[in-house]
Amino acid sequence: MLAGALAGALLGALDLFTMVCTATKAAQLSVARASALVRWTALGRIILIFLAMALGAAVFGQPAFLCMAATYVAVRLAGLFVVAARKPEVRAEQGRGPACR
């Protein structure tokens, strides 16, 4: 179970890190190149997560795999909340903040 939790945490952190780095790089590119970068990176992330989850299911067994999946989701959610909380003024400008109801 511990191995599954560790694998899920590492997979979630790697996925979040890849997403943040892609967004940072895409912000510096033109719209067409940024769109292509985000699409190809998203495809790579989906394939990576699918393969890692399939490998985890085959290697760990059901209880550890469920722990891996739950930890992956928890790390991703926590990371997204942290990233979203960093820039509240950007969310307000986009109409998603508490000031825009």
N, C-alpha and C positions, 0 to 999 in steps of 0.2 A: 504494500500500500504506500509506503514511504517512497519507493522508487517511482510509482505512478504519480504521486503528488509532485515530486521533484521534476519529473519529465513534463508534466503539465505546466508547471510554473516556468520552466525554461522555454517551453514552446510558446507560451503566452507572451513572455518577455521578448522573445525573438520576433514574434509576429508584430507586437506593438512597436518595437524598435524599428522594424522594417517600414511600418506604416508612417511613423513620424519622420523618418529620414526621407521617404518618398515625397511626403507632403512638403518638407523643407526644400528639397531639390526642385519639385514642380513649381513652387512659388517663384523660382528664379528663371523659369523658362517661358517661352511663348505659349499661348493657349493650345496650339496644335501639338507642340512637343510635350507639354505637360499632360495633356489628355492621353497621348500615346504612352507616356511613362507610367501614368497611374493605371491604365488598362493592363499593360504588360506586367506590372508589379502585382496587381491584384490577381491576375491569373497565376503567377508564380506562388503567391501566398496561399491561394486556394489549393493548388496542387501540393504544396509543402504540408499544409495542415491535414489534408486528406490522407496523404501517405504516412505522415507521422501518427495520425490517429489509427489508421489501419495496422501499422506496425505495432503500436501500443496494444491494440486489441489482440493481436496474434502473440505477442511476447508476454504481456503481463497477466492475462486472464481477466475475467469479468470484474471482480472487486477493485483491483488495482487500476484497470482501465477506466472504470467509472470515477475513481478518485482522480485520475489523470484528466479526464474530460471536465470534471467539476472545477479542478484547480485551474485549468486553462481558461475556462469561462470567468472565474473569479479574478484572475490576474488581468485579463483583457478588460473587464468592466472597471476594475480599480484603476488601471492605467488610463482608460478613456476618461474617467471622471477627473483624474489628476490633470490630464492634458486640457480638458475643457475648463477646468477651474483656473487655469493659469491666465487666461485672457478674457475676463468678463466684459471688458469694454468692446471687444470685437463682437461678442455675441449680441451686445446691446445695439451695435451699429447694424447688424444683420437682421434685427427684429426678433431675436430669440431671447433677449434678456428680460428681466423683470420689469424694466421701464416701458417696454413695448407690449401692451396687452390688447 
